[in-house]
Amino acid sequence: MTRLPETSPTEPILSVEGLSLDLRGTPLVEDVSFSIAPGEMLGLVGESGCGKSVTALSIMRLLPTPPIAISGGRILFEGTDLAGLPEAQMRRLRGRRMGMIFQEPMTALNPVFTIGSQIAEPLRIHEGLSERAALERAAELLARVGLPSPRTQLARYPHQLSGGQRQRVMIAMALACGPRLLVADEPTTALDVTVQAQILALVDGLRRDMGLACLLITHDLGVVAEICERVCVMYAGRIVEAGPIADALGAPRHRYTRALVETIPLSNPPGRPLPSIPGNVPPPGARPRGCAFADRCSAALDRCRAETPPWTMDGARGFACWNPA
Amino acid sequence: MSDETVPLLEVRNLVKHYREASGARVRALDDVSLTVRRGEVVGIVGESGCGKTTLGRTIMRLVEPTSGEIRVDGVDFASLSGAKLKAARRRVQMVFQDPFGSLNPRHKVGVIIAEPLVVHGVPGAKARVAELLDLVGLPGEAAGRYPHEFSGGQRQRIAIARALALDPALIIADEPVSALDVSIQSQIINLIGSLRARLGLSMIFISHDLSVVRHVSDRVGVMYFGKLVELAPTSALFERPRHPYTSALLASVPRPVKDVVREKRAGAGLVAAAPGEIPDPANPPPGCAYAARCPLAEPRCREAVPPLAAVETGHEAACWRSGEVAAREPITSA
């Protein structure tokens, strides 16, 4: 099982242990483990189809079950296993103790309600605030996430805002009831780079100030390196390497992590060919036996195609590779 | 046809106005001038709504310019129509961002790649398709298969093969690698590099991703709010930006992993260098469009639009205070 040593002496807010997810018997995610301490930002990176988003959705229990099933493992949130929690209890946790923000805020916001009523809703439901008190809090939250003239914004509709402003509104909604965990799934992928920097700086400040545990899901290694303390790298449904940024991304041991870091244009002199990774990511259902990266790996051994590599610790970092760098 | 003294592409004072439903006029392209030399790759960067896609489409005449000149090999593209435009279009081809939307799902790959040849009445399509597939690194049997049988990276290879079919002088590539995963993105960047070396391709490479543009371009133009605000050789632009917006863009990009590991910044890792967002296109500010977000802005910036002017040989910037723009610590990596 992939295990990370605790870097923080405090109890983790979230601890995922050996999580496996199936889609009608086809494994999507296998044996995924990680934990996040209060005030910590953990990055979960990987390419399309690696299972990072379904992992995030399963933590929030937002996956349609069926067809997807939690086939193994535990999702411990403040000590409670969410994997088998009835939906009624889950609903009380979601939006109150745990918040989530998505890549495209437009689809997560209701186009026919004002910003104010959408932020006020969880406050009225979960905290029992009156309409007026809830709107008052909503304005404070909008100010906190850096939206100019928050009182005016309350009466506006989502389509009247820019992408960056909508993402700020989503963050305000996620924070409304003072959660302990924030799951951010590609929160800046749809945003321009200057606005991305603003939003990431905002999330980073919030987790420091509020002691939030943050799970940042992204395909962007550069973003993870800049704002996370630790990272889990996923490939074809498994965590292949995990640990502090300086180890896991600074000097990767797993061949996939190493290839991924080296192939980024920014890591290479302009104009020269990039060290590239041949082939494509195998989709769920077509993942090979043994190590799923073996067919694309320049250092694959016979053993890599036969047996799943075990989790190996090296200092604070762990990896699953038979022939590590 | 190719006179070496004439630039391959010369865009002069190109303007494209749209009218919004509300009746407001939006200046998608506001007096853009640009040249592309033979064998040169010019990168165009900017954020959404800056006009970079409109620029590519207007050069192709997929969008009609409001005014201005587009000369390809000295021939004015903007004034052509009918058969003459069709003939001239052979010289310029386009590659789009979405390799799923840009290929007809009901046609076999061989038909898709041969289409430009058929449209322009070029004989020997079958042999040419085989040659093109080989050129972009796909097996010959790909011709008999449908687009859905290919991955995103392979589809982009097909789109590139189609763009090369007529042996164009210029390729306009609009975000050609943005929809691809990192490991696939580098395969396509390498393909573009090798095609360039083998065919002497000239290209306009449009992207929001500065690191990709830096990797493939000889010169880079930065667009903001419909205008070209800086144009320079790639290394000069990245090492000594002379427009505050370019400088903010560079500061917003995550650094190479190795540099981050070497020196983790205190506090927030990323620098939010440009506060606020772009102005409302229907209601543009009077002076420099970047003034409201700019740390160097002074009263005249809010009154008069700075022209794009030479600050060094081959380096142009549209800023009243271009001499005071701070260089970012250079993006390097060991």
Interface residues (C-beta under 8 A of the other chain):
Chain A: E47 S48 S162 G163 G164 Q165 D192 V193 T194 V195 Q196 A197 Q198 L200 A201 D204 G205 H219 D220 L221 G222 V223 A225 E226 I227 I245 A246 L249 G250 A259 L260 V261 T263 I264 P265 L266 S267 N268 P270 G271 P273 L274 P275 S276 I277 P278 N280 V281 R296
Chain B: E47 S48 S151 G153 D181 V182 S183 I184 Q185 S186 Q187 I189 N190 G193 S194 H208 L210 S211 V212 R214 H215 V216 T234 S235 A248 L249 A251 S252 V253 P254 R255 P256 V257 K258 V260 V261 K264 R265 G267 A268 G269 L270 V271 A272 A273 A274 P275 E277 I331 S333
